[in-house]
Amino acid sequence: MDLATIQSMLKIGETVAVEFKRCGNGIESDTYETVCSFLNRFGGDIFLGVLNDGTVLGVPKNAASDMIKNFIKVVSNPALFSPTVYLVPEKMEYDEKHTIIHIHVPPSSEVHSYKRVIYDRVDDADVKVTATGAIAQMYIRKQNIFTEKKIYPYAKPEDLRLDLLPKIRIMAQNHAGGVHPWNSMEDAELLKSAGLYGRDIATGEEGYNLAALMLLGKDDVILNVAPAYVTDALVRKVNVDRYDDREVIKTNLVESYDRLMEFGKKHLPDKFFLENDVNRSLRNTILREMVSNVLMHREFTSSYTAKFVIETECMYVENANRSLGDGFITEDNLEPIPKNPIIASFFRNIGYADQLGSGVRNLFKYSRYYSGRTPEFIEGDIFRIIVPLDEQYSFDFGQNGQTNQSDHSNQSNQMQLSEEELLLLNLIKEYPDRTNSFLAEKLGWSVSKVKYHIQKLKQFEKIRRKGTSRNGRWEVL
C-alpha cells in the first residue's frame, strides 16, 4: 500500500474496514479481536501506531520487527486463533520520525474465534457474538451455496399450490409480449424449467427445492420448512408506538406480492406524473421495487421478521440478508449480486421484477419525482430500503402551488434535504475542516453514514471540497 492511499485512509478515519491501534507498549488483545472481526466480516486494514482520530504517533522503531514476529506467532497459534490464519504485517516509514505497521486482513471463508470468542465487525467496532442466531447468520454468510437450492426429497406435488400455475402462465405470457415457453409445458415440466425441481449432485437427492416451496407452497408446508417466515406490513402515522393498520402475511411469495401491493396502494397517495406524455403511477412503480426486493432477496433460514412499514416521513422494508458487503449502496457503487437467483428469475418471468440492479436504479429515479428526495439502501445482515415520503410534494406542481418547469435541469433545485442532511450541513458549516470521524462522533453516526450523506450534499450542490482530501476543507454553497 502506497503512502498516498494510507494518508487518504487516515483522513477518512475508522470504518467497518479500517482500524487504528496506538500500540505504544506492544500489540494488545484488542488488535487480535479486530483481526478476528475482519476475518468474520469483509476483511479490512489495521494500522499500528495510529490514534483513533488518525493522528500518527508511530511504534518504537527498534521494536517493530519483534512486534511483527509476535503478531505472526499469535495468529498462527491454534490455542488462541481457531482456525489459525497466516498474515504478514508490513513495516512502513510514514515519515522521517514515525514508523507504522500495516496489516491487511482478507475476508475468510470460515468463521474464526480468538480465545474461543467469536467477534464480528459492526460499523467501526468489534463486537462479541454470543447469540446462536447471530452465529448461524455468520455461517450462512460464509457459505458458497444458495439456501434456496436445498432439496426436500419428500415434498410432493400436493404440497404445492398448482392451482396458481394457470395464472402464472398468463402473467408470463403477458410479460413476454404474447409468447412464453411455459404456455406449452405441463405442470411438472414448467417447475423443472423454472429451476424449482432438480437434483443435488453432491448428495444425489432429487425433488422440489426451498425456492419451489416458498414460491408456490401451501401455507402449512411453508410453516414446516421455514417456521419463522412472515412479512409484517404496518402503517404508523398516528399511533407511532404501535400501528394504525397491520397485516401479517405468511403465505407463498406469489400471493404475498399481491397482498403487499394492495396494502401499499391502500395507504399511499398516487400522485399525478407524466413520463414521455404518458401518465405513470409513481406509487405503484416504487411499491413494486420495494415489495419484490423484500420477498425475493431475503434469507429464508433466518428467524428475523421481514417488515414493510409506512410512516409519515418515510416508508421502508427490511429483511434478513445473506450479506456480501456492509454500508450504503449508491448508484455509483451498485454491484448487483443475486441472493436467491432461482426466485429472482421466477419473479422476472412473471413481471414482478426486472433485470438485476434495475430496481435500485428505478427507486433512485422515481423516488425523486415522488417525494423530491433520494432513497437509502443499507447492505448488511439486515438489508433495508428507506424511501422518503412527502404528501405535499408534487414534481409537476411544486411545493407552494406554483407550476413547475418540466426542464429536468431544475430537478436538483426541487430536492429537499432530509433532517439528517440538514444536521450534517449545519455541522459542516461549524467545522468545515474536520474529519469524517469527528463529524460521525458529533452526530452519533457511523463514518459510512457520514460519507453517504456527504455524497448526497455534493450531488445536490450544497457543498464542495477545497484543497486536498487530507489538508482541505468543505465550502458550503
KOLTOR-494086 format. One record per residue (C-alpha): x, y, z; residue in one letter; residue number from 1. Coordinates in steps of 0.02 Angstrom, whole numbers, plus 32768, in hexadecimal, padded with zeros to 4 digits. Layout:
(rec (X; Y; Z); "A"; NUM);
...
***
This chain:
(rec (8000; 8000; 8000); "M"; 1);
(rec (8048; 80A9; 7FCD); "D"; 2);
(rec (8058; 8140; 8040); "L"; 3);
(rec (7FD3; 81A7; 7FE5); "A"; 4);
(rec (7F51; 811F; 7FFF); "T"; 5);
(rec (7F7E; 8112; 80B7); "I"; 6);
(rec (7F6E; 81CE; 80CE); "Q"; 7);
(rec (7EC3; 81CB; 807D); "S"; 8);
(rec (7E89; 813F; 80F2); "M"; 9);
(rec (7ECC; 819C; 818A); "L"; 10);
(rec (7E6A; 8235; 8153); "K"; 11);
(rec (7DC7; 81D6; 813F); "I"; 12);
(rec (7DDB; 8182; 81E9); "G"; 13);
(rec (7DA6; 80DA; 822E); "E"; 14);
(rec (7D1E; 807D; 81CE); "T"; 15);
(rec (7CDA; 7FCD; 81C4); "V"; 16);
(rec (7D7A; 7F9D; 8167); "A"; 17);
(rec (7DFE; 8010; 81B6); "V"; 18);
(rec (7E3E; 800D; 826A); "E"; 19);
(rec (7EC5; 8073; 82C2); "F"; 20);
(rec (7F28; 8032; 8358); "K"; 21);
(rec (7FA2; 8096; 83C1); "R"; 22);
(rec (800C; 8001; 83F9); "C"; 23);
(rec (8083; 806C; 8461); "G"; 24);
(rec (80B1; 7FDA; 84D2); "N"; 25);
(rec (80A3; 7F4E; 8454); "G"; 26);
(rec (8011; 7EF6; 8400); "I"; 27);
(rec (7F7F; 7EDD; 8477); "E"; 28);
(rec (7EEA; 7E67; 8472); "S"; 29);
(rec (7E74; 7EE4; 8420); "D"; 30);
(rec (7EDE; 7EDD; 8382); "T"; 31);
(rec (7EC1; 7E22; 8373); "Y"; 32);
(rec (7E07; 7E3C; 8394); "E"; 33);
(rec (7E05; 7EB0; 82FE); "T"; 34);
(rec (7E62; 7E2E; 8295); "V"; 35);
(rec (7DDD; 7DAF; 82C5); "C"; 36);
(rec (7D4D; 7E25; 829D); "S"; 37);
(rec (7D98; 7E54; 81F3); "F"; 38);
(rec (7DAD; 7D9B; 81C8); "L"; 39);
(rec (7CF8; 7D7B; 81F5); "N"; 40);
(rec (7CB4; 7E12; 8197); "R"; 41);
(rec (7CFB; 7E58; 80F4); "F"; 42);
(rec (7DB3; 7E6D; 811D); "G"; 43);
(rec (7E0C; 7F12; 813E); "G"; 44);
(rec (7EAB; 7F70; 8166); "D"; 45);
(rec (7EF9; 7F8D; 8212); "I"; 46);
(rec (7F7A; 8015; 8232); "F"; 47);
(rec (7FE8; 8005; 82CD); "L"; 48);
(rec (8030; 80A6; 8312); "G"; 49);
(rec (7F98; 8112; 82EA); "V"; 50);
(rec (7F1B; 8164; 8361); "L"; 51);
(rec (7E5F; 8154; 834B); "N"; 52);
(rec (7E53; 8200; 82FA); "D"; 53);
(rec (7ED6; 81D3; 8275); "G"; 54);
(rec (7F6A; 8228; 82C9); "T"; 55);
(rec (800C; 81CA; 82A8); "V"; 56);
(rec (8073; 81AA; 8345); "L"; 57);
(rec (80D6; 8119; 82FF); "G"; 58);
(rec (8116; 807C; 8354); "V"; 59);
(rec (81C6; 806E; 83A0); "P"; 60);
(rec (8235; 8056; 8309); "K"; 61);
(rec (82A9; 7FDA; 835E); "N"; 62);
(rec (8215; 7F71; 839C); "A"; 63);
(rec (81B5; 7F69; 82F6); "A"; 64);
(rec (8206; 7EC8; 82B8); "S"; 65);
(rec (81E5; 7E6E; 835D); "D"; 66);
(rec (8131; 7EAB; 835D); "M"; 67);
(rec (8118; 7E5F; 82B1); "I"; 68);
(rec (8164; 7DB8; 82E8); "K"; 69);
(rec (80F4; 7DB2; 8383); "N"; 70);
(rec (805B; 7DDB; 831A); "F"; 71);
(rec (807E; 7D4B; 82A2); "I"; 72);
(rec (8096; 7CD4; 8334); "K"; 73);
(rec (7FEE; 7D02; 8381); "V"; 74);
(rec (7F84; 7CF4; 82E2); "V"; 75);
(rec (7FDC; 7C4F; 82BA); "S"; 76);
(rec (7FBD; 7C06; 8368); "N"; 77);
(rec (7F28; 7B8C; 8366); "P"; 78);
(rec (7F13; 7BA4; 8422); "A"; 79);
(rec (7EE9; 7C5C; 8401); "L"; 80);
(rec (7EA4; 7C64; 8350); "F"; 81);
(rec (7E2E; 7BE0; 830D); "S"; 82);
(rec (7E44; 7BC0; 8280); "P"; 83);
(rec (7EF0; 7C0F; 8272); "T"; 84);
(rec (7F19; 7C8C; 81EA); "V"; 85);
(rec (7FB9; 7CC3; 8193); "Y"; 86);
(rec (7FD0; 7D80; 8188); "L"; 87);
(rec (806B; 7DE4; 815E); "V"; 88);
(rec (8072; 7E92; 81AD); "P"; 89);
(rec (80D1; 7F19; 814F); "E"; 90);
(rec (8147; 7F93; 81A5); "K"; 91);
(rec (8140; 803F; 8155); "M"; 92);
(rec (819D; 80E3; 816D); "E"; 93);
(rec (8110; 8162; 8174); "Y"; 94);
(rec (818A; 81F3; 817B); "D"; 95);
(rec (8238; 8215; 81BF); "E"; 96);
(rec (81FE; 8205; 8274); "K"; 97);
(rec (8171; 8186; 8273); "H"; 98);
(rec (8169; 80CD; 824C); "T"; 99);
(rec (80C1; 8076; 823D); "I"; 100);
(rec (808C; 7FC2; 821E); "I"; 101);
(rec (8005; 7F99; 819F); "H"; 102);
(rec (7FA5; 7EF5; 81A9); "I"; 103);
(rec (7F31; 7EC5; 811B); "H"; 104);
(rec (7EAE; 7E45; 8150); "V"; 105);
(rec (7E52; 7DF0; 80C0); "P"; 106);
(rec (7DA1; 7DAD; 80D7); "P"; 107);
(rec (7D9E; 7CF6; 8106); "S"; 108);
(rec (7D2E; 7C69; 80CA); "S"; 109);
(rec (7D28; 7C27; 817D); "E"; 110);
(rec (7CE9; 7C68; 8225); "V"; 111);
(rec (7D7A; 7C91; 829A); "H"; 112);
(rec (7D89; 7CA4; 8356); "S"; 113);
(rec (7E0D; 7CF6; 83C3); "Y"; 114);
(rec (7E23; 7CAA; 8471); "K"; 115);
(rec (7D83; 7C46; 844C); "R"; 116);
(rec (7D1D; 7CE4; 8430); "V"; 117);
(rec (7CD3; 7D10; 8386); "I"; 118);
(rec (7CDD; 7DC7; 8354); "Y"; 119);
(rec (7C81; 7E24; 82CB); "D"; 120);
(rec (7C9A; 7ED1; 8281); "R"; 121);
(rec (7C0A; 7F4C; 8298); "V"; 122);
(rec (7C2E; 7FFA; 8251); "D"; 123);
(rec (7CD9; 8023; 829E); "D"; 124);
(rec (7CCC; 7FB2; 8337); "A"; 125);
(rec (7CF9; 7EFD; 8360); "D"; 126);
(rec (7C65; 7EA5; 83AF); "V"; 127);
(rec (7C5F; 7DFF; 840D); "K"; 128);
(rec (7BE3; 7D87; 83BD); "V"; 129);
(rec (7B90; 7D12; 8439); "T"; 130);
(rec (7ADE; 7CFC; 83F8); "A"; 131);
(rec (7AC8; 7C5A; 8398); "T"; 132);
(rec (7A5C; 7CB1; 8315); "G"; 133);
(rec (7AE4; 7D31; 82F1); "A"; 134);
(rec (7B68; 7CA9; 82E5); "I"; 135);
(rec (7AF8; 7C45; 826F); "A"; 136);
(rec (7AE2; 7CE1; 8203); "Q"; 137);
(rec (7B9F; 7CF2; 81FB); "M"; 138);
(rec (7BB0; 7C40; 81BB); "Y"; 139);
(rec (7B29; 7C60; 8139); "I"; 140);
(rec (7B8A; 7CF8; 80FC); "R"; 141);
(rec (7C26; 7C8C; 80E7); "K"; 142);
(rec (7BCF; 7C06; 8082); "Q"; 143);
(rec (7BF0; 7BFD; 7FC9); "N"; 144);
(rec (7B45; 7BAE; 7FA9); "I"; 145);
(rec (7A97; 7BF7; 7F9B); "F"; 146);
(rec (7A1F; 7BB7; 8021); "T"; 147);
(rec (798E; 7BC5; 7FA5); "E"; 148);
(rec (79DA; 7B2E; 7F4D); "K"; 149);
(rec (79C4; 7ABA; 7FE1); "K"; 150);
(rec (7969; 7A1D; 7FA6); "I"; 151);
(rec (78D3; 79D6; 8003); "Y"; 152);
(rec (78CB; 7924; 7FBC); "P"; 153);
(rec (7827; 78FA; 8014); "Y"; 154);
(rec (77C8; 7993; 7FD5); "A"; 155);
(rec (773A; 7961; 7F5F); "K"; 156);
(rec (76D3; 79BC; 7EDA); "P"; 157);
(rec (7641; 79C5; 7F53); "E"; 158);
(rec (76AF; 7A31; 7FC5); "D"; 159);
(rec (76AC; 7ABA; 7F40); "L"; 160);
(rec (7626; 7B33; 7F07); "R"; 161);
(rec (761E; 7AEF; 7E57); "L"; 162);
(rec (757A; 7B4F; 7E42); "D"; 163);
(rec (75E6; 7BEC; 7E30); "L"; 164);
(rec (763E; 7BAD; 7D94); "L"; 165);
(rec (75B6; 7BE2; 7D16); "P"; 166);
(rec (75C2; 7C93; 7D5A); "K"; 167);
(rec (7681; 7C8A; 7D54); "I"; 168);
(rec (767E; 7C52; 7C9D); "R"; 169);
(rec (7610; 7CE6; 7C6E); "I"; 170);
(rec (7680; 7D60; 7CCE); "M"; 171);
(rec (771D; 7D1A; 7C79); "A"; 172);
(rec (76C8; 7D23; 7BCF); "Q"; 173);
(rec (7692; 7DD7; 7BE8); "N"; 174);
(rec (773D; 7E0C; 7C28); "H"; 175);
(rec (7793; 7DB8; 7B93); "A"; 176);
(rec (7724; 7E11; 7B15); "G"; 177);
(rec (76AF; 7D82; 7AEB); "G"; 178);
(rec (771F; 7CE9; 7ADE); "V"; 179);
(rec (7775; 7C8C; 7B6C); "H"; 180);
(rec (77B9; 7BD8; 7B72); "P"; 181);
(rec (7758; 7BB2; 7C12); "W"; 182);
(rec (76B4; 7BBA; 7BB1); "N"; 183);
(rec (76D6; 7B16; 7B58); "S"; 184);
(rec (771F; 7AB9; 7BEE); "M"; 185);
(rec (76CC; 7A40; 7C65); "E"; 186);
(rec (76D1; 7A6F; 7D1D); "D"; 187);
(rec (7765; 79FE; 7D48); "A"; 188);
(rec (77C6; 7A3A; 7CB0); "E"; 189);
(rec (77A5; 7AF0; 7CDE); "L"; 190);
(rec (77E6; 7AD7; 7D8F); "L"; 191);
(rec (7884; 7A85; 7D4E); "K"; 192);
(rec (789C; 7B0F; 7CCE); "S"; 193);
(rec (788E; 7B92; 7D58); "A"; 194);
(rec (7913; 7B38; 7DBE); "G"; 195);
(rec (7898; 7B07; 7E47); "L"; 196);
(rec (78B4; 7A4C; 7E34); "Y"; 197);
(rec (7961; 7A01; 7E23); "G"; 198);
(rec (79E9; 798F; 7E64); "R"; 199);
(rec (7A75; 79B8; 7EDE); "D"; 200);
(rec (7B11; 7975; 7E8A); "I"; 201);
(rec (7B70; 7974; 7F30); "A"; 202);
(rec (7AF2; 7907; 7F8E); "T"; 203);
(rec (7A8D; 78B4; 7F04); "G"; 204);
(rec (79EA; 78F4; 7F4F); "E"; 205);
(rec (7962; 791F; 7ED3); "E"; 206);
(rec (78C2; 7982; 7EEC); "G"; 207);
(rec (7876; 7A2D; 7F05); "Y"; 208);
(rec (78EB; 7AB0; 7F4F); "N"; 209);
(rec (78CE; 7B3A; 7FCF); "L"; 210);
(rec (78AF; 7BB8; 7F44); "A"; 211);
(rec (781C; 7B4F; 7F06); "A"; 212);
(rec (77D0; 7B41; 7FB3); "L"; 213);
(rec (77E2; 7BFB; 7FD6); "M"; 214);
(rec (779D; 7C30; 7F2D); "L"; 215);
(rec (770D; 7BB4; 7F1F); "L"; 216);
(rec (7702; 7B52; 7FC1); "G"; 217);
(rec (7663; 7B40; 8025); "K"; 218);
(rec (7662; 7BA3; 80C7); "D"; 219);
(rec (767A; 7B0D; 813A); "D"; 220);
(rec (770B; 7ACE; 80D0); "V"; 221);
(rec (7761; 7B78; 80D7); "I"; 222);
(rec (774A; 7B7A; 8194); "L"; 223);
(rec (779E; 7ACF; 819A); "N"; 224);
(rec (783B; 7AFE; 8136); "V"; 225);
(rec (784B; 7BB4; 8171); "A"; 226);
(rec (77F4; 7BC4; 821B); "P"; 227);
(rec (7828; 7C7A; 8231); "A"; 228);
(rec (77F2; 7CB3; 8183); "Y"; 229);
(rec (7780; 7D4A; 818B); "V"; 230);
(rec (7771; 7DF7; 813E); "T"; 231);
(rec (772B; 7E79; 81B6); "D"; 232);
(rec (76D6; 7F0B; 815D); "A"; 233);
(rec (76B5; 7FA3; 81CD); "L"; 234);
(rec (7677; 8056; 81C2); "V"; 235);
(rec (76B8; 80CB; 824A); "R"; 236);
(rec (767D; 817C; 822D); "K"; 237);
(rec (760F; 81A3; 82C3); "V"; 238);
(rec (7637; 811A; 8340); "N"; 239);
(rec (76F4; 8114; 8323); "V"; 240);
(rec (7715; 80A4; 83B9); "D"; 241);
(rec (76A5; 801B; 8377); "R"; 242);
(rec (7649; 802A; 82D2); "Y"; 243);
(rec (75B2; 8072; 8278); "D"; 244);
(rec (759E; 7FDC; 8205); "D"; 245);
(rec (75F3; 7F34; 81FB); "R"; 246);
(rec (75F6; 7E98; 8191); "E"; 247);
(rec (765E; 7DFE; 81BD); "V"; 248);
(rec (7683; 7D9C; 811F); "I"; 249);
(rec (76BE; 7CE8; 8127); "K"; 250);
(rec (7688; 7CA3; 807E); "T"; 251);
(rec (76EC; 7C78; 7FE1); "N"; 252);
(rec (7755; 7CFD; 7F8C); "L"; 253);
(rec (76E3; 7D0D; 7EF4); "V"; 254);
(rec (764A; 7D3B; 7F5C); "E"; 255);
(rec (76B4; 7D9A; 7FDC); "S"; 256);
(rec (76E6; 7E10; 7F50); "Y"; 257);
(rec (7630; 7E36; 7F25); "D"; 258);
(rec (75FE; 7E51; 7FDB); "R"; 259);
(rec (7691; 7EC5; 7FFF); "L"; 260);
(rec (766E; 7F2A; 7F62); "M"; 261);
(rec (75B8; 7F40; 7F94); "E"; 262);
(rec (75EB; 7F71; 8044); "F"; 263);
(rec (765E; 7FF8; 7FFF); "G"; 264);
(rec (75DD; 8039; 7F82); "K"; 265);
(rec (755E; 804A; 800F); "K"; 266);
(rec (75CE; 80BD; 8077); "H"; 267);
(rec (7634; 8121; 7FF8); "L"; 268);
(rec (75FE; 81AF; 7F84); "P"; 269);
(rec (760B; 8190; 7EC8); "D"; 270);
(rec (764F; 8237; 7E8C); "K"; 271);
(rec (763A; 8276; 7DDB); "F"; 272);
(rec (76D6; 8262; 7D72); "F"; 273);
(rec (76F7; 8265; 7CB7); "L"; 274);
(rec (7788; 8208; 7C69); "E"; 275);
(rec (779B; 8221; 7BAD); "N"; 276);
(rec (76E7; 8263; 7BA9); "D"; 277);
(rec (76A7; 81C3; 7BFC); "V"; 278);
(rec (765B; 81C2; 7CAA); "N"; 279);
(rec (76C8; 8151; 7D18); "R"; 280);
(rec (769D; 8119; 7DC8); "S"; 281);
(rec (7732; 814A; 7E33); "L"; 282);
(rec (76E3; 80F5; 7EC9); "R"; 283);
(rec (76CF; 804D; 7E71); "N"; 284);
(rec (777D; 8056; 7E24); "T"; 285);
(rec (77D0; 8077; 7ECC); "I"; 286);
(rec (7765; 7FF5; 7F25); "L"; 287);
(rec (778F; 7F71; 7EA3); "R"; 288);
(rec (7849; 7F85; 7EBC); "E"; 289);
(rec (783F; 7F86; 7F7A); "M"; 290);
(rec (77C8; 7EF3; 7F88); "V"; 291);
(rec (7822; 7E85; 7F09); "S"; 292);
(rec (78C8; 7EA6; 7F61); "N"; 293);
(rec (788B; 7E7A; 8010); "V"; 294);
(rec (7840; 7DD7; 7FCE); "L"; 295);
(rec (78C2; 7D94; 7F55); "M"; 296);
(rec (7968; 7DC9; 7FA3); "H"; 297);
(rec (794B; 7D95; 8057); "R"; 298);
(rec (79A1; 7D08; 80B6); "E"; 299);
(rec (7914; 7C8F; 80E0); "F"; 300);
(rec (7978; 7C2A; 815F); "T"; 301);
(rec (7983; 7CC1; 81D3); "S"; 302);
(rec (7907; 7CDE; 8260); "S"; 303);
(rec (7906; 7D9A; 8240); "Y"; 304);
(rec (7859; 7DDD; 8216); "T"; 305);
(rec (7852; 7E39; 816F); "A"; 306);
(rec (77F6; 7EE0; 8179); "K"; 307);
(rec (779F; 7F5C; 8108); "F"; 308);
(rec (777C; 7FFB; 816B); "V"; 309);
(rec (7727; 809B; 8133); "I"; 310);
(rec (7744; 8135; 819F); "E"; 311);
(rec (7721; 81EF; 8187); "T"; 312);
(rec (77CD; 8221; 8147); "E"; 313);
(rec (7808; 817D; 80FA); "C"; 314);
(rec (77E0; 80C9; 80D4); "M"; 315);
(rec (785B; 803B; 80E0); "Y"; 316);
(rec (7872; 7F81; 80C8); "V"; 317);
(rec (78F1; 7F16; 8124); "E"; 318);
(rec (791B; 7E5E; 811F); "N"; 319);
(rec (799F; 7DE0; 8152); "A"; 320);
(rec (7A28; 7DDE; 80D2); "N"; 321);
(rec (7AB9; 7D72; 8099); "R"; 322);
(rec (7B2B; 7E08; 80A3); "S"; 323);
(rec (7BB8; 7E1D; 8027); "L"; 324);
(rec (7BEB; 7ECA; 8062); "G"; 325);
(rec (7BC5; 7F4D; 80E4); "D"; 326);
(rec (7B90; 8002; 80D3); "G"; 327);
(rec (7B29; 8070; 805F); "F"; 328);
(rec (7B06; 8042; 7FAA); "I"; 329);
(rec (7B07; 80D2; 7F2E); "T"; 330);
(rec (7AEF; 80E0; 7E72); "E"; 331);
(rec (7BAC; 80ED; 7E62); "D"; 332);
(rec (7BE0; 8056; 7ECA); "N"; 333);
(rec (7B50; 7FE3; 7E99); "L"; 334);
(rec (7B8D; 7F32; 7E73); "E"; 335);
(rec (7AF2; 7EC4; 7E59); "P"; 336);
(rec (7B09; 7E18; 7EA7); "I"; 337);
(rec (7A78; 7D9B; 7EB0); "P"; 338);
(rec (7A4D; 7D5B; 7F5E); "K"; 339);
(rec (79C9; 7CDE; 7F1F); "N"; 340);
(rec (79E4; 7CCD; 7E63); "P"; 341);
(rec (795C; 7C49; 7E49); "I"; 342);
(rec (78D6; 7CB2; 7E9E); "I"; 343);
(rec (7914; 7D51; 7E48); "A"; 344);
(rec (790A; 7CFC; 7D9E); "S"; 345);
(rec (7859; 7CC0; 7DC2); "F"; 346);
(rec (7825; 7D71; 7DF4); "F"; 347);
(rec (7870; 7DB8; 7D54); "R"; 348);
(rec (7813; 7D39; 7CE9); "N"; 349);
(rec (776A; 7D6B; 7D30); "I"; 350);
(rec (778E; 7E26; 7D2F); "G"; 351);
(rec (77A3; 7E41; 7DEA); "Y"; 352);
(rec (7856; 7E7D; 7DD0); "A"; 353);
(rec (78CD; 7EB2; 7D46); "D"; 354);
(rec (7984; 7E90; 7D26); "Q"; 355);
(rec (79FA; 7E8C; 7DBA); "L"; 356);
(rec (7A27; 7F3B; 7DF7); "G"; 357);
(rec (799A; 7F94; 7D9B); "S"; 358);
(rec (7932; 7F9E; 7E3B); "G"; 359);
(rec (79B6; 8008; 7E93); "V"; 360);
(rec (79C4; 807D; 7DFD); "R"; 361);
(rec (7907; 808C; 7DEE); "N"; 362);
(rec (78F5; 80B9; 7EA5); "L"; 363);
(rec (797C; 813E; 7E99); "F"; 364);
(rec (7926; 8185; 7DFF); "K"; 365);
(rec (786F; 8182; 7E2F); "Y"; 366);
(rec (7882; 81A8; 7EE9); "S"; 367);
(rec (78C5; 8253; 7EB5); "R"; 368);
(rec (7824; 8273; 7E55); "Y"; 369);
(rec (77B6; 822C; 7EE0); "Y"; 370);
(rec (77FC; 8289; 7F77); "S"; 371);
(rec (7888; 82F7; 7F36); "G"; 372);
(rec (790C; 8291; 7F91); "R"; 373);
(rec (7975; 81F7; 7F74); "T"; 374);
(rec (7961; 814D; 7FC9); "P"; 375);
(rec (79E0; 80F3; 8035); "E"; 376);
(rec (7A1D; 8040; 801B); "F"; 377);
(rec (7A79; 7FF5; 80AF); "I"; 378);
(rec (7AD4; 7F50; 8095); "E"; 379);
(rec (7AF8; 7EE1; 812B); "G"; 380);
(rec (7AB7; 7E47; 8183); "D"; 381);
(rec (7A13; 7EA8; 8181); "I"; 382);
(rec (79F3; 7EFA; 80D8); "F"; 383);
(rec (798D; 7F9B; 80DA); "R"; 384);
(rec (793F; 800B; 8057); "I"; 385);
(rec (7901; 80B3; 8097); "I"; 386);
(rec (7898; 811F; 8022); "V"; 387);
(rec (786F; 81D1; 805C); "P"; 388);
(rec (77B8; 8208; 8059); "L"; 389);
(rec (776D; 82B6; 8049); "D"; 390);
(rec (76B4; 82C0; 8023); "E"; 391);
(rec (76C3; 837C; 7FFF); "Q"; 392);
(rec (7748; 8366; 7F79); "Y"; 393);
(rec (771C; 835D; 7EC1); "S"; 394);
(rec (779F; 835B; 7E37); "F"; 395);
(rec (7723; 83A5; 7DBA); "D"; 396);
(rec (76D3; 8427; 7E2B); "F"; 397);
(rec (7759; 8456; 7EAB); "G"; 398);
(rec (7753; 846C; 7F66); "Q"; 399);
(rec (76FB; 8514; 7F6F); "N"; 400);
(rec (7677; 8504; 7EE9); "G"; 401);
(rec (76E8; 854B; 7E61); "Q"; 402);
(rec (76F3; 84F3; 7DBC); "T"; 403);
(rec (7797; 8499; 7DA7); "N"; 404);
(rec (7804; 84A2; 7D0E); "Q"; 405);
(rec (7811; 83FB; 7CB4); "S"; 406);
(rec (78C9; 841D; 7C8F); "D"; 407);
(rec (7929; 8397; 7CED); "H"; 408);
(rec (79B8; 8410; 7D0A); "S"; 409);
(rec (794E; 845A; 7D96); "N"; 410);
(rec (7939; 83B2; 7DE9); "Q"; 411);
(rec (79C9; 83C6; 7E65); "S"; 412);
(rec (797D; 846A; 7EA1); "N"; 413);
(rec (78DB; 8410; 7ECB); "Q"; 414);
(rec (7933; 8392; 7F38); "M"; 415);
(rec (7911; 83A7; 7FF0); "Q"; 416);
(rec (7998; 837F; 806D); "L"; 417);
(rec (7968; 8303; 80F3); "S"; 418);
(rec (7978; 832E; 81AB); "E"; 419);
(rec (7A18; 82C6; 81B3); "E"; 420);
(rec (7A64; 8322; 811F); "E"; 421);
(rec (7A39; 83CA; 816D); "L"; 422);
(rec (7A8B; 8394; 8211); "L"; 423);
(rec (7B28; 8362; 81B5); "L"; 424);
(rec (7B28; 8401; 814B); "L"; 425);
(rec (7B1D; 8470; 81E7); "N"; 426);
(rec (7BA9; 840E; 823A); "L"; 427);
(rec (7C17; 8422; 81A0); "I"; 428);
(rec (7BF7; 84DE; 81A7); "K"; 429);
(rec (7C38; 84DE; 8259); "E"; 430);
(rec (7CCA; 8466; 823C); "Y"; 431);
(rec (7CF8; 8471; 8182); "P"; 432);
(rec (7DA6; 8427; 8197); "D"; 433);
(rec (7D84; 8395; 820C); "R"; 434);
(rec (7D8B; 82DB; 81E0); "T"; 435);
(rec (7CF9; 8269; 81BA); "N"; 436);
(rec (7D1F; 820F; 825D); "S"; 437);
(rec (7D0B; 82B1; 82BD); "F"; 438);
(rec (7C65; 82D7; 8267); "L"; 439);
(rec (7C28; 8226; 8287); "A"; 440);
(rec (7C53; 8232; 8340); "E"; 441);
(rec (7BF9; 82D9; 834F); "K"; 442);
(rec (7B5C; 8295; 82FC); "L"; 443);
(rec (7B62; 81E7; 8349); "G"; 444);
(rec (7B69; 8199; 829C); "W"; 445);
(rec (7BDC; 811B; 8249); "S"; 446);
(rec (7C64; 815F; 81D7); "V"; 447);
(rec (7C17; 8107; 8141); "S"; 448);
(rec (7B72; 8163; 8161); "K"; 449);
(rec (7BCD; 820B; 8164); "V"; 450);
(rec (7C26; 81E1; 80C1); "K"; 451);
(rec (7B81; 81AF; 8070); "Y"; 452);
(rec (7B29; 8252; 809E); "H"; 453);
(rec (7BC1; 82BA; 806B); "I"; 454);
(rec (7BB2; 826D; 7FBE); "Q"; 455);
(rec (7AFA; 829F; 7FBB); "K"; 456);
(rec (7B24; 8352; 7FEF); "L"; 457);
(rec (7BA6; 835A; 7F64); "K"; 458);
(rec (7B27; 8313; 7EEA); "Q"; 459);
(rec (7AAA; 839C; 7F1B); "F"; 460);
(rec (7B36; 841D; 7F08); "E"; 461);
(rec (7B2A; 8452; 7FBF); "K"; 462);
(rec (7BE3; 843B; 7FE5); "I"; 463);
(rec (7C87; 842C; 7F87); "R"; 464);
(rec (7D37; 83FD; 7FB9); "R"; 465);
(rec (7DC4; 847B; 7FB5); "K"; 466);
(rec (7E75; 8438; 7FC1); "G"; 467);
(rec (7EAD; 8384; 7FD5); "T"; 468);
(rec (7E4F; 82FB; 8030); "S"; 469);
(rec (7ECE; 8305; 80BD); "R"; 470);
(rec (7EEE; 83BF; 80CE); "N"; 471);
(rec (7E54; 840B; 807E); "G"; 472);
(rec (7DAD; 8449; 80C2); "R"; 473);
(rec (7CF6; 8449; 8092); "W"; 474);
(rec (7CA4; 84E2; 8049); "E"; 475);
(rec (7BE8; 84F4; 8061); "V"; 476);
(rec (7B98; 853B; 7FC4); "L"; 477);
***
